[in-house]
Amino acid sequence: MLDGGIDLLQVLRIGVDIALVWYVLYKLIMLIKGTKAIQLLKGIAVVLAVWAFSILFNLQTVQWLTNQAISWGVIVIIILFQPELRRALEQIGRGNIFSRSARSEEEIIESSIEAIIESCKYMAKRRIGALISIERETGIGEYAETGIPIGGNLTHQLLTNIFTPNTPLHDGAVIIKNEEILAAACYLPLSESPFISKELGTRHRAAMGISEVTDALTIVVSEETGNISCAKNGELHRELDEGSLRTILRENLSTNLKTPDKKSWKWRGKKNG
């Protein structure tokens, strides 16, 4: 009985230990999800795979190079992951790392989509120029740092007010992550593609530029025509109506939301180039 009790306690202790480790790892993965750390982790995985391959086939030169990379890897990781590590420590200090959202992911996404659509409709009708970049898998925090921090919940009133002409923040891009407006008056890289129509201005070139270097979804409201355009993966789609914009946002901001007319829906705008 005593031995059985001890064995049972050991099994329970090991089970709790493993469960805690996996829970912490899960939370850390969720913390870095959507940042550039994910891409860096993929790079580390490639280096480790090459290292294992070099050992298996006795490739001495390749093995020496990968050993050097691994030896200095800890320092490199600390340097490259510095923003993510700082954010993790801040969230631990605030006690937010283990907190759960009161709303579901679908509710948050739907709320954000409706706020963006309402704002774009309002600005398009009044020909208020706007540039809205929405972060997806690849982090665009470095571009948010070029602007003025907002850190406010995404609402169509706040988003519209930012782009109101003659206000301090109207010139530049707004960067959105989940249901938060990270920053306004941000600078985005301008595309140098020769295939962009000459009739398009700086906002459209900036939308194309950010879409060429990240997977961000960027919406442009033209100040001259009031037309709504969307840039993604180096492609610009123009003259979108409310339904088209809603479908684009749903398809690109969530893999969980199903759009009934997804197969039959087609772009109204023409691909640039």
N, C-alpha and C positions, 0 to 999 in steps of 0.2 A: 504493500500500500504506500509505504514511504517513497520507494523508488518510483512507483507509478505517479505519485503526486509531484515529485521532483521533475520527472520527465515531462509531465503536463505543463508545469510552470515554465520549463525551458522552451517548450514548443510555443507557448503563448508569448513568451518574451521575444523569441525570434520572429514570430508573426507580427507583433507590434512594431518591432525594430524595422522590419522590411516595409511594413505599411507606412510608417512615418517617413522613411527615406524616399519611397516612391511618391508620397504626397508632396513632399518638399520639392522633389525634382519636377513634378507636374506643375506646381505653382511657379517655379523658376522658368519653365518652358513657356507658360502662359504669359509671364512677365516680359519675356524678350520677343514674344510673338509679334510680328508686324514691325520689327526693327531690323537694322542691318546686321544685328548679331546673328540672326538666322542664316544669312548668306555667309557670314564668317565661319559659322559652325560647319556649314557644308564644305567650305574650303579646308577646314581642319580634318574633316572626315576623308577628303580626297588625299591629303598628305599622309594620313595614317594608312590608307589603303595602298598607296605607293610604297610606303615603308615595309608593310607586310609582304607585298609583291617582291620587293628587292631581297628580302630575307629568304623567301621561298625559292627564288631562282639564283640566289647568290650574286646579285648585281652589286658589286662592291662600291662602285662610284656613286650609284643612285642611293645606296644604303648610307654612305657617308654624308651625302647631301641632306637626306631626310633626317639623319641623326642630329645634324647641326640645326635643322629647322625645329626639331622637337626639343632640343636642349635649350634653345632660346624662346621656345613657344610660350612658356608661362609669362615671361616679361612682355612679349608681344601681345598676348591675350589681355593682360591687364591694361596695356596702353590702348588697344583697339576697343575693348569693351568698357572703357572708363565711363561713358555716359550711362550705359545700362547698369553697371555696378553701382554707380551713384544713385540712380533711380531706385534700385532694389533696396539699398540701405535706407533711403528716405522713406520708402513705403513700409519697411520693417519698423522704423522709428515711429511712424504714424499708426502702425498696427493695421495697415490696409492689405498687406500681402496675402492674408488668409481670409479676407472678407469676401462675401458673395454679393453679387448684384441683386437688388430687389426685383428688377425687371428682367425678362428673358431677352436673349440676343435678338430675336425677331422683333420684339416690341421696340427695342432701342433702334434697330435699323429702320423700321417703318417710320418711327417718329422723325429720325434724321432725314429720311428721304422726303417726307412731306414738308419738312421745314425748308429744305433746299428748293423743292419745286415751287412752293408758295412764294419764296423770295425771288426766284428767277422769273416767275410769271409777272410779279409786280414790277420788277426792274425792266423786263422786256417791253411791257406795255408803255412804260414811261421813258424808254430808251436811256436807262441808267447803265453805264458800262460796269461790268463785273468780271472778276477772274477768281474762280473757286477751285482749289486743288484738294482732292480727297485722298488721304493716305490709305493704301491697301496693304500688301504684304511687305513691300520695301519701305523702310522708314525714310521720311523726308524731313526729319527734325532739323537737319543742317540748314534747310531753306527757311524753316520757321524761325530759326535764330537770327535771320537777317531782318526780320520785321519787328513789330511791337507785340509783346506777349499779351494775350487776351485771357485764355484759360477760363472761358465762360461756356455754359451749356448752349448747345446749338438750338436757336429759335429763329424763325423767319424774320421776326422783328429786329433782332440783333444783327443778323446777317445783312438785312436790307439797310439798316441804319449805317453800317460800316461803309457801304458803297455810295451813300448819299453824297452828291457832288458838293465840293467846297468844304468837306470835313477833313480833319487831319489824316484819317486812315483810308480814304477812298482810293488813293492811288497805289496800286500794287495788288498782290494776291492775298487771299485769305486761305489759310491751310486748316483743314478739318481732319480730325481723327476720331473715329467712332461718333459720339454725340457731343464732342467738345470742339470749340473753335480755339485752336492753339495760338494762332497769331494772325495779325493783319499787316498790310503794307509790306508784304514780303517780296523779295526779289527772286524771280525764277530765271533759269538759264534760257536764253533765246535760241531758237532753232536757226541753224544756218543752211537748212535745206533749200536748194534752188527750186524745188517743186511747189513751194507754198505760193498761192496766188498773190499777186502784187496788190490786190485790193484789200488784203487783210492787214491789220495793224499789229502793234506791239503785243497786245493781249493774246492774239491768236498765235503769234510766234513764241511767246512765253509758254502758252499751253502746249504747243508742239514740243518745245524744248524740254519741259519737265517730263513729258510722256516718252521721250527718247532715252532718258537716262534712268527712269524709275517706272514702276507699274501703276503710278498714281492715275486717278481719273480726274480730269480737269475740265471744268465747265466755263464757257465764255458767253457773256451777254454783250452783244455789240452795241456800242453807244450810238453808232450811225444808223443802223437798220433795226435794232431791237431783236435781231435773230439770235437764237440760242445754238451754240455749237458745243461739241464735246471731243476732247482729245484723249486718245488711249493708244499705247504701244506704237507711237510714231504715226498714228493715223488721225485725221481730223474729219469729223462728221458734222455737217452743217444743217441749218434750218430744221431744227428738231421741235416738234410740238410737245404738248404736255404728256401725252401718252407715250411717245417715243422716249422722252427723257426719263419717265418713271420706269419704263422697261429696262433701259440701260442701267440705271442706278440699282435696280433689284438684281439684275443678272451679275453685276460686277461687285456689289458690296456684300452679297451673301450667297453662299452655295446652298443655304437651307430653304430660301424662299423660292417657290415654284411659280413661274409666270405662265398662266393658261395658254396665252397666244405666243409663246416663245418661238415655236417652230414656224408659225405663219408670219411673224412680224419681220419686216425688212427695214433697213435704214432708208430714211427719206433723203438724207443728204448724200452727197457724192464724196467718195474718198479723194483726198487731195493727192495730186501727183499722177 
